[in-house]
Amino acid sequence: MLELAILGLLQEAPMHGYELRKELATKLGTLRAAISYGTLYPTLKRLKLAGWIGEAEATETSDIIPPMTSKRGRVVYKITAEGKERFADLLTQTGPETYDDTGFGVHFTFFSRTDRATRLRILEGRRRRVEERREGLREVLARAADRLDAYTLELQRHGLDACEREVRWLEELITNERSGRAPSRSRTLASETATPPEDPRPHSDRP
């Protein structure tokens, strides 16, 4: 999945390793993008040997190289024509790995460049995976709740709540895909920035 993420980011602009790592964290979230340089640079080397990325010319990158970086950090990568074909091919893959947490997160990041049929297959596969996880947690709670300590029990309930929320979210996305609608950006932003309404009554210390 790191290969897909790197090629997708380099489609947007040439980047050096430091910037790639930062963009991975921004787009995928820190949990999904906990990628060390020890993982990133060998992957970049492999992609370069495969002919899917190359080094950008100095004139293309003079304004995006960060100060105080190592020689390796000053190398700026760009995607090649073969890399763009590889990226397009990776976007069409809908195997079980695309339903896991990391695989789904990477593919979902590039859904705007993915055809609707592929998006729908990945969403449905992810829903099945989360439903299986949800049923497993329900079974644990039904069978062994009385043997769990309070904190373990709370953790299991938290996991179950998270699964139920994700299933509802996925069902909404699947409904939108089937009807040809994109997720509502305005609704998402509004929900993130919404604040509780103020109590119109004046404050008083008296009952």
Secondary structure, DSSP 8 states (H G I E B T S, - for coil): -HHHHHHHHHHH--EEHHHHHHHHHHHH-TTTT---HHHHHHHHHHHHHTTSEEE--HHHHTTT--TT--TGGG-EEEE-HHHHHHHHHHHT--SGGGTSHHHHHHHHHTGGGS-HHHHHHHHHHHHHHHHHHHHHHHHHHHHHGGGS-HHHHHHHHHHHHHHHHHHHHHHHHHHHHHHT----HHHHHHHHH-------S---S--
